């Protein structure tokens, strides 16, 4: 059954060459793929958290929110370039189908990255498995943190609790 699923493809990163923090998800969910926007599901806590941390107005359009991330030296991307998955859940990703983005090349062009932040456990797990072995020693030494997923599927923590943890990792 999984072999008949179409491949989902991630988006280009939100970034410029001055980025110092890289936030990584695993792969955009169905709503994000439909909208062609990172974290488009209305119950995903990513944008509400960024709005608080960066003093964004929630009603700002997507392009302005992305620009505010860039202005604050934050890049957003996904570990996976492509995969097969039924629905939006990370655990539904067909492991055999995973294709990682080229972080070695990307980090060469974004040499100011000081911190990699994983939006959930799956992003960290896939990064360690598929990406870490491809990195240079210097790239592999970049500080990495796993944060609670902002996905609505991970509602065991409140947005306020997630906000506190995200604030520590990104701002403090």
C-alpha positions as a Python dict, from the first residue, in 0.01 Angstrom:
ca = {
    (1, 'X'): (0, 0, 0),
    (2, 'X'): (273, 251, 93),
    (3, 'X'): (450, 195, -238),
    (4, 'X'): (144, 333, -418),
    (5, 'X'): (143, 657, -219),
    (6, 'X'): (264, 969, -398),
    (7, 'X'): (579, 1137, -276),
    (8, 'X'): (536, 1451, -67),
    (9, 'X'): (796, 1720, -133),
    (10, 'X'): (907, 1985, 113),
    (11, 'X'): (949, 2356, 38),
    (12, 'X'): (1256, 2572, 1),
    (13, 'X'): (1383, 2708, 333),
    (14, 'X'): (1279, 3040, 477),
    (15, 'X'): (1625, 3193, 515),
    (16, 'X'): (1886, 3436, 407),
    (17, 'X'): (2263, 3413, 442),
    (18, 'X'): (2257, 3589, 782),
    (19, 'X'): (2057, 3318, 961),
    (20, 'X'): (2198, 3214, 1298),
    (21, 'X'): (1924, 2973, 1411),
    (22, 'X'): (1780, 2694, 1199),
    (23, 'X'): (1441, 2549, 1300),
    (24, 'X'): (1378, 2208, 1146),
    (25, 'X'): (1055, 2016, 1111),
    (26, 'X'): (1032, 1669, 961),
    (27, 'X'): (801, 1720, 657),
    (28, 'X'): (508, 1958, 600),
    (29, 'X'): (166, 1818, 685),
    (30, 'X'): (-128, 1792, 447),
    (31, 'X'): (-260, 2145, 517),
    (32, 'X'): (87, 2298, 474),
    (33, 'X'): (136, 2110, 147),
    (34, 'X'): (-204, 2231, 24),
    (35, 'X'): (-129, 2592, 120),
    (36, 'X'): (242, 2574, 25),
    (37, 'X'): (320, 2737, 361),
    (38, 'X'): (513, 2617, 662),
    (39, 'X'): (295, 2534, 964),
    (40, 'X'): (-34, 2619, 788),
    (41, 'X'): (-262, 2404, 1005),
    (42, 'X'): (-470, 2649, 1211),
    (43, 'X'): (-409, 2454, 1534),
    (44, 'X'): (-31, 2430, 1488),
    (45, 'X'): (133, 2639, 1762),
    (46, 'X'): (438, 2743, 1555),
    (47, 'X'): (310, 3079, 1431),
    (48, 'X'): (136, 3173, 1758),
    (49, 'X'): (465, 3103, 1942),
    (50, 'X'): (668, 3304, 1689),
    (51, 'X'): (415, 3589, 1713),
    (52, 'X'): (477, 3616, 2087),
    (53, 'X'): (855, 3570, 2069),
    (54, 'X'): (909, 3814, 1783),
    (55, 'X'): (627, 4060, 1857),
    (56, 'X'): (449, 3970, 1534),
    (57, 'X'): (88, 4049, 1468),
    (58, 'X'): (-101, 3720, 1418),
    (59, 'X'): (-303, 3871, 1135),
    (60, 'X'): (9, 3948, 929),
    (61, 'X'): (16, 3760, 602),
    (62, 'X'): (246, 3466, 553),
    (63, 'X'): (512, 3655, 355),
    (64, 'X'): (543, 3921, 626),
    (65, 'X'): (572, 3657, 899),
    (66, 'X'): (844, 3483, 700),
    (67, 'X'): (1028, 3811, 652),
    (68, 'X'): (1015, 3876, 1027),
    (69, 'X'): (1181, 3538, 1087),
    (70, 'X'): (1454, 3629, 838),
    (71, 'X'): (1495, 3975, 996),
    (72, 'X'): (1550, 3799, 1330),
    (73, 'X'): (1814, 3566, 1180),
    (74, 'X'): (1588, 3259, 1203),
    (75, 'X'): (1570, 3005, 922),
    (76, 'X'): (1299, 2740, 885),
    (77, 'X'): (1328, 2422, 683),
    (78, 'X'): (1252, 2051, 699),
    (79, 'X'): (1488, 1761, 743),
    (80, 'X'): (1317, 1570, 464),
    (81, 'X'): (1314, 1678, 104),
    (82, 'X'): (1067, 1403, 11),
    (83, 'X'): (889, 1102, 154),
    (84, 'X'): (577, 891, 125),
    (85, 'X'): (319, 944, 397),
    (86, 'X'): (-52, 888, 441),
    (87, 'X'): (-191, 1194, 621),
    (88, 'X'): (13, 1434, 834),
    (89, 'X'): (145, 1231, 1125),
    (90, 'X'): (521, 1181, 1152),
    (91, 'X'): (476, 818, 1252),
    (92, 'X'): (302, 758, 916),
    (93, 'X'): (618, 847, 720),
    (94, 'X'): (742, 546, 524),
    (95, 'X'): (1100, 518, 650),
    (96, 'X'): (1224, 349, 333),
    (97, 'X'): (1102, 644, 124),
    (98, 'X'): (1278, 923, 319),
    (99, 'X'): (1509, 1155, 122),
    (100, 'X'): (1691, 1419, 327),
    (101, 'X'): (1765, 1774, 219),
    (102, 'X'): (2131, 1853, 145),
    (103, 'X'): (2240, 2013, 472),
    (104, 'X'): (2610, 1986, 397),
    (105, 'X'): (2575, 2221, 101),
    (106, 'X'): (2316, 2442, 272),
    (107, 'X'): (2530, 2490, 583),
    (108, 'X'): (2828, 2580, 364),
    (109, 'X'): (2622, 2873, 232),
    (110, 'X'): (2479, 2959, 576),
    (111, 'X'): (2796, 2952, 782),
    (112, 'X'): (2655, 3181, 1055),
    (113, 'X'): (2422, 2906, 1185),
    (114, 'X'): (2501, 2866, 1555),
    (115, 'X'): (2206, 2658, 1665),
    (116, 'X'): (1978, 2394, 1513),
    (117, 'X'): (1639, 2356, 1679),
    (118, 'X'): (1422, 2054, 1607),
    (119, 'X'): (1046, 2103, 1610),
    (120, 'X'): (973, 1764, 1764),
    (121, 'X'): (1135, 1425, 1805),
    (122, 'X'): (1091, 1294, 1449),
    (123, 'X'): (1287, 1583, 1298),
    (124, 'X'): (1575, 1515, 1539),
    (125, 'X'): (1562, 1140, 1483),
    (126, 'X'): (1569, 1167, 1103),
    (127, 'X'): (1843, 1433, 1115),
    (128, 'X'): (2064, 1209, 1329),
    (129, 'X'): (2004, 912, 1101),
    (130, 'X'): (2020, 1067, 754),
    (131, 'X'): (2195, 1402, 786),
    (132, 'X'): (2451, 1390, 1066),
    (133, 'X'): (2671, 1129, 891),
    (134, 'X'): (2694, 1359, 585),
    (135, 'X'): (2811, 1670, 771),
    (136, 'X'): (3163, 1800, 813),
    (137, 'X'): (3312, 1790, 1161),
    (138, 'X'): (3248, 2164, 1202),
    (139, 'X'): (2887, 2135, 1084),
    (140, 'X'): (2823, 1835, 1309),
    (141, 'X'): (2946, 2041, 1608),
    (142, 'X'): (2666, 2300, 1573),
    (143, 'X'): (2462, 2306, 1895),
    (144, 'X'): (2132, 2117, 1858),
    (145, 'X'): (1816, 2120, 2070),
    (146, 'X'): (1494, 1923, 2044),
    (147, 'X'): (1188, 2125, 2138),
    (148, 'X'): (831, 2009, 2192),
    (149, 'X'): (650, 1974, 1863),
    (150, 'X'): (414, 2257, 1773),
    (151, 'X'): (192, 2011, 1586),
    (152, 'X'): (-172, 1982, 1698),
    (153, 'X'): (-108, 1607, 1723),
    (154, 'X'): (112, 1683, 2026),
    (155, 'X'): (-143, 1853, 2247),
    (156, 'X'): (-22, 1700, 2574),
    (157, 'X'): (155, 2029, 2651),
    (158, 'X'): (-25, 2360, 2645),
    (159, 'X'): (81, 2636, 2406),
    (160, 'X'): (198, 2834, 2712),
    (161, 'X'): (421, 2547, 2824),
    (162, 'X'): (562, 2508, 2473),
    (163, 'X'): (611, 2886, 2451),
    (164, 'X'): (826, 2885, 2765),
    (165, 'X'): (1052, 2611, 2630),
    (166, 'X'): (1075, 2768, 2283),
    (167, 'X'): (1154, 3107, 2442),
    (168, 'X'): (1447, 2957, 2636),
    (169, 'X'): (1591, 2796, 2324),
    (170, 'X'): (1546, 3088, 2084),
    (171, 'X'): (1564, 3403, 2293),
    (172, 'X'): (1745, 3342, 2622),
}
